[in-house]
Amino acid sequence: MSQMIYKNKYFFYDKNFQLISKDYYDFSGELVNKSNYENLLNEKAELVKQTEFRAIESSLTDSTEIKYRVAPYETFGYLYDENGHLIQLNYIQSVLGPSFKGVTECKKGITDKQATMDLNDKLILSTQFKCLEFDHENNCTKFMTLKNNQP
């Protein structure tokens, strides 16, 4: 499947606020893809792994029997410090088989650095960020790129 720009994405969550599915719509408002998510939590109820499975496009025309791919579209792994702050996010994109991976390092739960690599760990892109604005819950709402390096 080629990369498609979607007009709208609708996110659906369970009662514990875990992402469970996503619907993708094109510019005409037609449903063009769906995703289901599997979430793995640790003993502290922190999300440690999230896997997205995309629908098989040909099954979207039959809304009663949508089928999902067995291989994941993308997988996220989350690592936390002893205080529950996110310290690292690992990402694998698997569009038609594994294609690239990313590592995001965080300080006190805020994105600090990102690196994108091929599956042989060859660096594709490295970026460092600084947070410029925070909301009332101390979530970073505006970033500035400090360094953006390509080998």
C-alpha positions in Angstrom: 0.0 0.0 0.0 1.4 3.4 -0.9 1.5 6.1 1.8 -1.8 8.0 1.9 -2.6 11.3 3.4 -5.8 11.1 5.5 -8.1 13.9 6.1 -9.5 12.6 9.4 -8.5 10.0 11.9 -10.9 9.0 14.7 -9.4 7.4 17.8 -11.3 5.0 20.0 -10.4 4.1 23.6 -11.4 1.6 26.2 -12.6 2.4 29.7 -9.0 2.6 30.9 -8.1 5.2 28.2 -6.1 2.7 26.2 -6.2 3.2 22.4 -8.0 0.2 20.9 -8.8 1.3 17.4 -8.5 4.0 14.8 -10.5 4.8 11.6 -9.0 6.7 8.7 -11.1 8.8 6.3 -10.1 10.4 3.0 -10.9 13.9 1.8 -14.4 12.9 0.6 -15.3 11.4 4.0 -15.0 7.8 2.9 -13.6 5.2 5.3 -10.3 4.1 3.7 -8.6 2.1 6.5 -9.0 0.9 10.1 -6.6 -0.2 12.8 -6.9 -2.4 15.9 -4.5 -2.1 18.7 -3.1 -4.6 21.2 -1.8 -3.0 24.5 0.4 -4.7 27.0 0.6 -3.1 30.5 3.2 -3.8 33.3 2.3 -4.4 37.0 2.1 -0.7 37.5 -0.5 -0.4 34.7 2.0 1.5 32.5 1.8 0.8 28.8 4.9 -1.1 27.8 4.0 -2.3 24.3 1.4 -1.2 21.8 1.0 -2.9 18.4 -1.1 -1.6 15.5 -2.8 -4.0 13.1 -4.2 -2.5 9.9 -7.2 -3.8 8.1 -6.9 -5.7 4.8 -8.1 -3.0 2.4 -10.3 -5.3 0.4 -12.3 -6.3 3.5 -13.3 -2.7 4.2 -16.2 -2.9 1.8 -17.9 -5.5 4.0 -18.4 -3.7 7.3 -19.7 -6.9 9.1 -16.5 -8.8 8.4 -13.4 -6.6 8.4 -10.2 -8.6 8.4 -6.9 -7.5 9.9 -3.4 -8.3 8.9 -1.6 -10.8 11.1 1.7 -8.9 10.8 1.8 -5.6 12.7 1.9 -2.3 10.9 3.9 -0.7 13.7 5.0 -1.5 17.2 5.9 0.8 20.1 7.8 -0.2 23.2 7.8 2.1 26.3 10.4 2.2 29.1 9.9 4.1 32.3 12.1 5.2 35.2 11.3 4.3 38.9 9.1 7.4 39.1 6.9 6.3 36.2 8.4 8.9 33.8 8.7 7.8 30.2 12.5 7.6 29.4 12.5 5.8 26.1 10.1 4.9 23.2 11.2 2.3 20.7 9.4 2.1 17.4 9.4 -0.3 14.5 7.6 0.5 11.3 6.6 -2.6 9.4 4.7 -1.5 6.3 5.5 -4.5 4.1 7.8 -6.3 6.5 10.1 -4.4 8.8 11.4 -1.2 7.2 12.9 1.1 9.9 13.0 1.7 13.6 13.2 4.7 15.8 14.3 5.5 19.4 13.0 8.5 21.3 14.8 9.4 24.5 12.9 11.4 27.1 13.9 13.4 30.2 11.2 13.5 32.9 8.7 12.3 30.3 9.5 15.0 27.7 11.0 14.2 24.3 14.7 15.0 24.2 16.2 13.1 21.3 15.1 11.0 18.4 17.0 8.7 16.1 15.7 6.8 13.1 17.7 3.8 11.8 17.4 1.1 9.2 17.2 -2.4 10.4 21.0 -2.8 10.4 21.2 0.1 12.9 22.6 2.5 10.2 21.6 6.0 11.3 19.1 7.7 8.9 18.2 10.8 11.0 19.1 12.1 14.4 17.2 15.0 16.0 17.4 16.8 19.4 14.5 18.9 20.8 13.9 21.6 23.4 10.4 22.1 24.9 9.3 25.8 24.6 5.8 25.6 26.1 3.9 23.5 28.7 0.3 23.1 29.4 -1.3 23.2 32.9 -0.3 19.5 33.5 3.3 20.1 32.5 2.9 18.4 29.1 5.1 19.8 26.4 2.9 21.5 23.9 5.5 23.2 21.7 8.9 21.9 20.6 11.9 23.5 19.0 14.4 21.4 17.0 17.9 22.1 18.2 19.8 19.7 15.9 18.7 17.7 12.9 21.5 15.6 11.5 21.6 13.2 8.6 24.7 11.2 8.0 
